[in-house]
Each structure stands twice: as structure tokens, then as C-alpha cells.
Amino acid sequence: MRVSDIAAVQQGPKVRLGQLGKAIHEEPGKVMDDPDVVSGIVLLRKGADADNVLTALHEKVDFLNNHFLPPGVTIVPHLDRSDLVHLTTHTVLHNLTEGILLVSVILFIFLGNIRGALIVTLTIPFSLLFASLCRICATSRQICFRWAHSISE
């Protein structure tokens, strides 16, 4: 005996487990609701260069929108971190420059010697460079250690 012998069998609608909507505020007081959109997330790997990844991602999205996707379907970024990355880099360089200038002026005032103030001031960028190199070497050493450890097992 089969189920179709005693009842009508048909495929019903699939249960929707989640829904994502998006509201676009174009003008004050005017909202365009899109009740059903698809969401995707791009993750940055640890140690990857954010500028290169964001540039490659923008190029890939442009390629998909112009050559691959059917008409009327587009990939639109909801949250783009490229402005944040550029602003953060600019802020760090700006603060580093101001710090070096401030330290050199204060050292010149207290030491009274421009040569001594510049020698001490030059240690700031070199110490940051040394710390960055140590971090890169430690990361690569850790990766090499994990790789060698996985081979030996």
C-alpha cells in the first residue's frame, strides 16, 4: 500500500527560515522597501592586506554586475569598509607625524640641541618599523612551525 493510494500527494511550499529586507532612504520622507533581498558576507583573512582585497572585491563586483548577472539583478554593497580602512590609515599617519613633530620640539626646548633632539626623535619611526618586522617574523615563524608540525605527524 502506498500513500498515493489513500491520499493526494503533492509538493508544498518550502518553509522559509529567515528573511532579509532592505529599506532605502533616498530623500527625506521617501522610503523604498525591498522586502526580500539576498545577503552575502566577505571576510578578510588574518594578515591579508585590506587595500588589495577591497580593490579586488570591487573589481569582481563590477565584473559580475556588468557581465555575469542577468538584467535587473545587481550586487549592491550594504556596508563597505574601504572608507574606514583609508580613514584609519590616514589617522595613524597623521597622529604619527604630529607625535614626531611634538616630541622633537619638546626635546629641542629641553635639550637645547637640535642634533640630540633629532637623534632621539628618529627612534620613533624606527621602533614602529622594528615592532612591525617582529610581528611579521613571529607570524611567519608560527606558520612555518605549524606547517613543520603537521608534516611530522
Beta strands, then each sheet from edge to edge (+ up, - down):
strand 1: 22-27
strand 2: 30-34
sheet 1: 1+ 2-
end
